[in-house]
Amino acid sequence: MVSTKLSEGDPGAKYFSREVTPRERAIFEGAITLGALYHQFVGTPIRDPAALERAIEESALAHPFIDEAEAEISETEKENENSYEYPELSGKALTIKLTANYEGAVAEMEMRRIPEIDYPLMFIKSVEG
């Protein structure tokens, strides 16, 4: 994969320890993006899940060094049917997959509900470079 957001001339690089490798930086950028997306979107009212998925993907791609993003919202149900209630996004209903690329090091990251721990876990799927 070729990134359009390589770190050449990265003005933020000077603030990171010189011991931080491109591989570690790719993981960092992916992880910080997942955390930001979770806290930005959980609790959002859901009218059109596909529109919210697109908004999450576009928001992810606005972060530095993120090349690819995919969001999926599982079915959500209203607890009680009345005119004041509406479905809202929960972390357990959200799956996000993204790819971060820093100086050719590529980290594939994911956040999704893991049934055995009933928690929306953020984790590293793979790292190359």
PyMOL commands that place a pseudoatom at each C-alpha (Angstrom):
pseudoatom trace, name=CA, resn=MET, resi=1, chain=A, elem=C, hetatm=0, pos=[0.000, 0.000, 0.000]
pseudoatom trace, name=CA, resn=VAL, resi=2, chain=A, elem=C, hetatm=0, pos=[1.208, 3.488, -0.805]
pseudoatom trace, name=CA, resn=SER, resi=3, chain=A, elem=C, hetatm=0, pos=[0.304, 6.312, 1.548]
pseudoatom trace, name=CA, resn=THR, resi=4, chain=A, elem=C, hetatm=0, pos=[-0.573, 9.797, 0.438]
pseudoatom trace, name=CA, resn=LYS, resi=5, chain=A, elem=C, hetatm=0, pos=[0.311, 11.060, 3.910]
pseudoatom trace, name=CA, resn=LEU, resi=6, chain=A, elem=C, hetatm=0, pos=[3.927, 10.007, 4.420]
pseudoatom trace, name=CA, resn=SER, resi=7, chain=A, elem=C, hetatm=0, pos=[5.810, 11.677, 7.253]
pseudoatom trace, name=CA, resn=GLU, resi=8, chain=A, elem=C, hetatm=0, pos=[8.379, 13.450, 5.088]
pseudoatom trace, name=CA, resn=GLY, resi=9, chain=A, elem=C, hetatm=0, pos=[8.692, 16.845, 6.637]
pseudoatom trace, name=CA, resn=ASP, resi=10, chain=A, elem=C, hetatm=0, pos=[6.395, 15.827, 9.515]
pseudoatom trace, name=CA, resn=PRO, resi=11, chain=A, elem=C, hetatm=0, pos=[6.514, 18.914, 11.750]
pseudoatom trace, name=CA, resn=GLY, resi=12, chain=A, elem=C, hetatm=0, pos=[5.292, 16.863, 14.716]
pseudoatom trace, name=CA, resn=ALA, resi=13, chain=A, elem=C, hetatm=0, pos=[8.115, 14.296, 14.534]
pseudoatom trace, name=CA, resn=LYS, resi=14, chain=A, elem=C, hetatm=0, pos=[10.499, 16.461, 16.578]
pseudoatom trace, name=CA, resn=TYR, resi=15, chain=A, elem=C, hetatm=0, pos=[8.212, 16.117, 19.613]
pseudoatom trace, name=CA, resn=PHE, resi=16, chain=A, elem=C, hetatm=0, pos=[8.488, 12.326, 19.682]
pseudoatom trace, name=CA, resn=SER, resi=17, chain=A, elem=C, hetatm=0, pos=[11.398, 10.522, 21.308]
pseudoatom trace, name=CA, resn=ARG, resi=18, chain=A, elem=C, hetatm=0, pos=[14.123, 9.597, 18.823]
pseudoatom trace, name=CA, resn=GLU, resi=19, chain=A, elem=C, hetatm=0, pos=[13.736, 6.009, 20.029]
pseudoatom trace, name=CA, resn=VAL, resi=20, chain=A, elem=C, hetatm=0, pos=[10.193, 5.820, 18.606]
pseudoatom trace, name=CA, resn=THR, resi=21, chain=A, elem=C, hetatm=0, pos=[10.295, 3.731, 15.435]
pseudoatom trace, name=CA, resn=PRO, resi=22, chain=A, elem=C, hetatm=0, pos=[8.047, 4.274, 12.399]
pseudoatom trace, name=CA, resn=ARG, resi=23, chain=A, elem=C, hetatm=0, pos=[6.326, 1.003, 13.356]
pseudoatom trace, name=CA, resn=GLU, resi=24, chain=A, elem=C, hetatm=0, pos=[5.541, 2.325, 16.846]
pseudoatom trace, name=CA, resn=ARG, resi=25, chain=A, elem=C, hetatm=0, pos=[4.408, 5.651, 15.425]
pseudoatom trace, name=CA, resn=ALA, resi=26, chain=A, elem=C, hetatm=0, pos=[2.022, 3.922, 12.986]
pseudoatom trace, name=CA, resn=ILE, resi=27, chain=A, elem=C, hetatm=0, pos=[0.499, 2.004, 15.909]
pseudoatom trace, name=CA, resn=PHE, resi=28, chain=A, elem=C, hetatm=0, pos=[0.261, 5.207, 17.954]
pseudoatom trace, name=CA, resn=GLU, resi=29, chain=A, elem=C, hetatm=0, pos=[-1.492, 7.103, 15.139]
pseudoatom trace, name=CA, resn=GLY, resi=30, chain=A, elem=C, hetatm=0, pos=[-3.971, 4.262, 14.609]
pseudoatom trace, name=CA, resn=ALA, resi=31, chain=A, elem=C, hetatm=0, pos=[-4.688, 3.859, 18.318]
pseudoatom trace, name=CA, resn=ILE, resi=32, chain=A, elem=C, hetatm=0, pos=[-5.187, 7.556, 18.968]
pseudoatom trace, name=CA, resn=THR, resi=33, chain=A, elem=C, hetatm=0, pos=[-7.576, 7.714, 16.018]
pseudoatom trace, name=CA, resn=LEU, resi=34, chain=A, elem=C, hetatm=0, pos=[-9.665, 4.795, 17.308]
pseudoatom trace, name=CA, resn=GLY, resi=35, chain=A, elem=C, hetatm=0, pos=[-9.911, 6.399, 20.748]
pseudoatom trace, name=CA, resn=ALA, resi=36, chain=A, elem=C, hetatm=0, pos=[-10.872, 9.760, 19.297]
pseudoatom trace, name=CA, resn=LEU, resi=37, chain=A, elem=C, hetatm=0, pos=[-13.571, 8.234, 17.082]
pseudoatom trace, name=CA, resn=TYR, resi=38, chain=A, elem=C, hetatm=0, pos=[-15.035, 6.244, 19.955]
pseudoatom trace, name=CA, resn=HIS, resi=39, chain=A, elem=C, hetatm=0, pos=[-15.378, 9.287, 22.184]
pseudoatom trace, name=CA, resn=GLN, resi=40, chain=A, elem=C, hetatm=0, pos=[-16.529, 11.542, 19.359]
pseudoatom trace, name=CA, resn=PHE, resi=41, chain=A, elem=C, hetatm=0, pos=[-19.361, 9.347, 18.097]
pseudoatom trace, name=CA, resn=VAL, resi=42, chain=A, elem=C, hetatm=0, pos=[-20.652, 7.147, 20.954]
pseudoatom trace, name=CA, resn=GLY, resi=43, chain=A, elem=C, hetatm=0, pos=[-23.969, 8.631, 22.057]
pseudoatom trace, name=CA, resn=THR, resi=44, chain=A, elem=C, hetatm=0, pos=[-24.781, 10.094, 18.638]
pseudoatom trace, name=CA, resn=PRO, resi=45, chain=A, elem=C, hetatm=0, pos=[-28.475, 9.748, 17.726]
pseudoatom trace, name=CA, resn=ILE, resi=46, chain=A, elem=C, hetatm=0, pos=[-28.947, 7.296, 14.857]
pseudoatom trace, name=CA, resn=ARG, resi=47, chain=A, elem=C, hetatm=0, pos=[-31.424, 8.073, 12.126]
pseudoatom trace, name=CA, resn=ASP, resi=48, chain=A, elem=C, hetatm=0, pos=[-29.526, 6.606, 9.186]
pseudoatom trace, name=CA, resn=PRO, resi=49, chain=A, elem=C, hetatm=0, pos=[-26.788, 4.134, 10.223]
pseudoatom trace, name=CA, resn=ALA, resi=50, chain=A, elem=C, hetatm=0, pos=[-25.143, 4.266, 6.769]
pseudoatom trace, name=CA, resn=ALA, resi=51, chain=A, elem=C, hetatm=0, pos=[-24.805, 8.059, 6.953]
pseudoatom trace, name=CA, resn=LEU, resi=52, chain=A, elem=C, hetatm=0, pos=[-23.226, 7.824, 10.409]
pseudoatom trace, name=CA, resn=GLU, resi=53, chain=A, elem=C, hetatm=0, pos=[-20.850, 5.096, 9.189]
pseudoatom trace, name=CA, resn=ARG, resi=54, chain=A, elem=C, hetatm=0, pos=[-19.731, 7.399, 6.360]
pseudoatom trace, name=CA, resn=ALA, resi=55, chain=A, elem=C, hetatm=0, pos=[-19.230, 10.296, 8.800]
pseudoatom trace, name=CA, resn=ILE, resi=56, chain=A, elem=C, hetatm=0, pos=[-17.067, 8.101, 11.054]
pseudoatom trace, name=CA, resn=GLU, resi=57, chain=A, elem=C, hetatm=0, pos=[-14.985, 6.953, 8.073]
pseudoatom trace, name=CA, resn=GLU, resi=58, chain=A, elem=C, hetatm=0, pos=[-14.475, 10.515, 6.817]
pseudoatom trace, name=CA, resn=SER, resi=59, chain=A, elem=C, hetatm=0, pos=[-13.531, 11.681, 10.304]
pseudoatom trace, name=CA, resn=ALA, resi=60, chain=A, elem=C, hetatm=0, pos=[-10.952, 8.881, 10.582]
pseudoatom trace, name=CA, resn=LEU, resi=61, chain=A, elem=C, hetatm=0, pos=[-9.425, 9.820, 7.237]
pseudoatom trace, name=CA, resn=ALA, resi=62, chain=A, elem=C, hetatm=0, pos=[-8.997, 13.415, 8.434]
pseudoatom trace, name=CA, resn=HIS, resi=63, chain=A, elem=C, hetatm=0, pos=[-6.487, 12.191, 11.052]
pseudoatom trace, name=CA, resn=PRO, resi=64, chain=A, elem=C, hetatm=0, pos=[-2.784, 12.237, 10.142]
pseudoatom trace, name=CA, resn=PHE, resi=65, chain=A, elem=C, hetatm=0, pos=[-1.332, 9.110, 8.541]
pseudoatom trace, name=CA, resn=ILE, resi=66, chain=A, elem=C, hetatm=0, pos=[-4.664, 7.241, 8.283]
pseudoatom trace, name=CA, resn=ASP, resi=67, chain=A, elem=C, hetatm=0, pos=[-4.973, 5.731, 4.802]
pseudoatom trace, name=CA, resn=GLU, resi=68, chain=A, elem=C, hetatm=0, pos=[-8.078, 3.566, 5.054]
pseudoatom trace, name=CA, resn=ALA, resi=69, chain=A, elem=C, hetatm=0, pos=[-11.096, 3.446, 7.333]
pseudoatom trace, name=CA, resn=GLU, resi=70, chain=A, elem=C, hetatm=0, pos=[-14.227, 1.336, 7.507]
pseudoatom trace, name=CA, resn=ALA, resi=71, chain=A, elem=C, hetatm=0, pos=[-17.035, 1.700, 10.029]
pseudoatom trace, name=CA, resn=GLU, resi=72, chain=A, elem=C, hetatm=0, pos=[-20.001, -0.580, 10.642]
pseudoatom trace, name=CA, resn=ILE, resi=73, chain=A, elem=C, hetatm=0, pos=[-22.891, -0.082, 13.024]
pseudoatom trace, name=CA, resn=SER, resi=74, chain=A, elem=C, hetatm=0, pos=[-24.738, -3.201, 14.130]
pseudoatom trace, name=CA, resn=GLU, resi=75, chain=A, elem=C, hetatm=0, pos=[-28.469, -3.088, 14.653]
pseudoatom trace, name=CA, resn=THR, resi=76, chain=A, elem=C, hetatm=0, pos=[-29.599, -0.942, 17.554]
pseudoatom trace, name=CA, resn=GLU, resi=77, chain=A, elem=C, hetatm=0, pos=[-33.037, -1.108, 19.099]
pseudoatom trace, name=CA, resn=LYS, resi=78, chain=A, elem=C, hetatm=0, pos=[-35.092, 1.341, 21.067]
pseudoatom trace, name=CA, resn=GLU, resi=79, chain=A, elem=C, hetatm=0, pos=[-35.635, 0.171, 24.632]
pseudoatom trace, name=CA, resn=ASN, resi=80, chain=A, elem=C, hetatm=0, pos=[-39.067, 1.777, 24.941]
pseudoatom trace, name=CA, resn=GLU, resi=81, chain=A, elem=C, hetatm=0, pos=[-41.204, 3.058, 22.131]
pseudoatom trace, name=CA, resn=ASN, resi=82, chain=A, elem=C, hetatm=0, pos=[-42.326, 6.604, 22.799]
pseudoatom trace, name=CA, resn=SER, resi=83, chain=A, elem=C, hetatm=0, pos=[-41.974, 9.902, 20.996]
pseudoatom trace, name=CA, resn=TYR, resi=84, chain=A, elem=C, hetatm=0, pos=[-39.072, 11.062, 23.182]
pseudoatom trace, name=CA, resn=GLU, resi=85, chain=A, elem=C, hetatm=0, pos=[-36.783, 8.107, 22.641]
pseudoatom trace, name=CA, resn=TYR, resi=86, chain=A, elem=C, hetatm=0, pos=[-34.485, 7.432, 19.750]
pseudoatom trace, name=CA, resn=PRO, resi=87, chain=A, elem=C, hetatm=0, pos=[-31.655, 4.985, 19.075]
pseudoatom trace, name=CA, resn=GLU, resi=88, chain=A, elem=C, hetatm=0, pos=[-28.167, 6.213, 19.840]
pseudoatom trace, name=CA, resn=LEU, resi=89, chain=A, elem=C, hetatm=0, pos=[-24.792, 4.727, 19.040]
pseudoatom trace, name=CA, resn=SER, resi=90, chain=A, elem=C, hetatm=0, pos=[-23.198, 2.557, 21.713]
pseudoatom trace, name=CA, resn=GLY, resi=91, chain=A, elem=C, hetatm=0, pos=[-19.589, 1.426, 21.657]
pseudoatom trace, name=CA, resn=LYS, resi=92, chain=A, elem=C, hetatm=0, pos=[-20.725, -2.188, 21.579]
pseudoatom trace, name=CA, resn=ALA, resi=93, chain=A, elem=C, hetatm=0, pos=[-22.620, -1.578, 18.317]
pseudoatom trace, name=CA, resn=LEU, resi=94, chain=A, elem=C, hetatm=0, pos=[-19.622, -0.024, 16.556]
pseudoatom trace, name=CA, resn=THR, resi=95, chain=A, elem=C, hetatm=0, pos=[-16.895, -1.719, 14.533]
pseudoatom trace, name=CA, resn=ILE, resi=96, chain=A, elem=C, hetatm=0, pos=[-14.070, 0.365, 13.086]
pseudoatom trace, name=CA, resn=LYS, resi=97, chain=A, elem=C, hetatm=0, pos=[-11.181, -0.915, 10.981]
pseudoatom trace, name=CA, resn=LEU, resi=98, chain=A, elem=C, hetatm=0, pos=[-8.407, 1.408, 9.880]
pseudoatom trace, name=CA, resn=THR, resi=99, chain=A, elem=C, hetatm=0, pos=[-4.926, 1.445, 8.436]
pseudoatom trace, name=CA, resn=ALA, resi=100, chain=A, elem=C, hetatm=0, pos=[-2.206, 3.826, 9.600]
pseudoatom trace, name=CA, resn=ASN, resi=101, chain=A, elem=C, hetatm=0, pos=[0.943, 4.340, 7.530]
pseudoatom trace, name=CA, resn=TYR, resi=102, chain=A, elem=C, hetatm=0, pos=[3.988, 6.132, 8.907]
pseudoatom trace, name=CA, resn=GLU, resi=103, chain=A, elem=C, hetatm=0, pos=[7.171, 6.116, 6.812]
pseudoatom trace, name=CA, resn=GLY, resi=104, chain=A, elem=C, hetatm=0, pos=[6.127, 2.829, 5.217]
pseudoatom trace, name=CA, resn=ALA, resi=105, chain=A, elem=C, hetatm=0, pos=[5.286, 1.083, 8.487]
pseudoatom trace, name=CA, resn=VAL, resi=106, chain=A, elem=C, hetatm=0, pos=[1.675, -0.024, 8.227]
pseudoatom trace, name=CA, resn=ALA, resi=107, chain=A, elem=C, hetatm=0, pos=[-0.544, -0.836, 11.211]
pseudoatom trace, name=CA, resn=GLU, resi=108, chain=A, elem=C, hetatm=0, pos=[-3.979, -2.375, 10.777]
pseudoatom trace, name=CA, resn=MET, resi=109, chain=A, elem=C, hetatm=0, pos=[-6.119, -1.523, 13.781]
pseudoatom trace, name=CA, resn=GLU, resi=110, chain=A, elem=C, hetatm=0, pos=[-9.622, -2.537, 14.791]
pseudoatom trace, name=CA, resn=MET, resi=111, chain=A, elem=C, hetatm=0, pos=[-12.227, -1.781, 17.405]
pseudoatom trace, name=CA, resn=ARG, resi=112, chain=A, elem=C, hetatm=0, pos=[-15.198, -4.076, 17.885]
pseudoatom trace, name=CA, resn=ARG, resi=113, chain=A, elem=C, hetatm=0, pos=[-17.256, -5.739, 20.577]
pseudoatom trace, name=CA, resn=ILE, resi=114, chain=A, elem=C, hetatm=0, pos=[-15.652, -8.962, 21.747]
pseudoatom trace, name=CA, resn=PRO, resi=115, chain=A, elem=C, hetatm=0, pos=[-18.517, -11.199, 22.966]
pseudoatom trace, name=CA, resn=GLU, resi=116, chain=A, elem=C, hetatm=0, pos=[-16.476, -13.186, 25.508]
pseudoatom trace, name=CA, resn=ILE, resi=117, chain=A, elem=C, hetatm=0, pos=[-15.579, -10.004, 27.404]
pseudoatom trace, name=CA, resn=ASP, resi=118, chain=A, elem=C, hetatm=0, pos=[-18.627, -7.971, 26.276]
pseudoatom trace, name=CA, resn=TYR, resi=119, chain=A, elem=C, hetatm=0, pos=[-16.417, -4.969, 25.599]
pseudoatom trace, name=CA, resn=PRO, resi=120, chain=A, elem=C, hetatm=0, pos=[-15.592, -2.796, 22.564]
pseudoatom trace, name=CA, resn=LEU, resi=121, chain=A, elem=C, hetatm=0, pos=[-11.885, -3.678, 22.426]
pseudoatom trace, name=CA, resn=MET, resi=122, chain=A, elem=C, hetatm=0, pos=[-9.350, -1.652, 20.431]
pseudoatom trace, name=CA, resn=PHE, resi=123, chain=A, elem=C, hetatm=0, pos=[-6.504, -3.823, 19.158]
pseudoatom trace, name=CA, resn=ILE, resi=124, chain=A, elem=C, hetatm=0, pos=[-3.678, -4.202, 16.644]
pseudoatom trace, name=CA, resn=LYS, resi=125, chain=A, elem=C, hetatm=0, pos=[-4.564, -6.678, 13.879]
pseudoatom trace, name=CA, resn=SER, resi=126, chain=A, elem=C, hetatm=0, pos=[-1.209, -6.563, 12.102]
pseudoatom trace, name=CA, resn=VAL, resi=127, chain=A, elem=C, hetatm=0, pos=[1.927, -4.484, 11.683]
pseudoatom trace, name=CA, resn=GLU, resi=128, chain=A, elem=C, hetatm=0, pos=[4.379, -4.470, 8.788]
pseudoatom trace, name=CA, resn=GLY, resi=129, chain=A, elem=C, hetatm=0, pos=[7.580, -2.518, 8.409]
for i in range(1, 129): cmd.bond("trace and resi %d" % i, "trace and resi %d" % (i + 1))
show_as sticks, trace
zoom trace
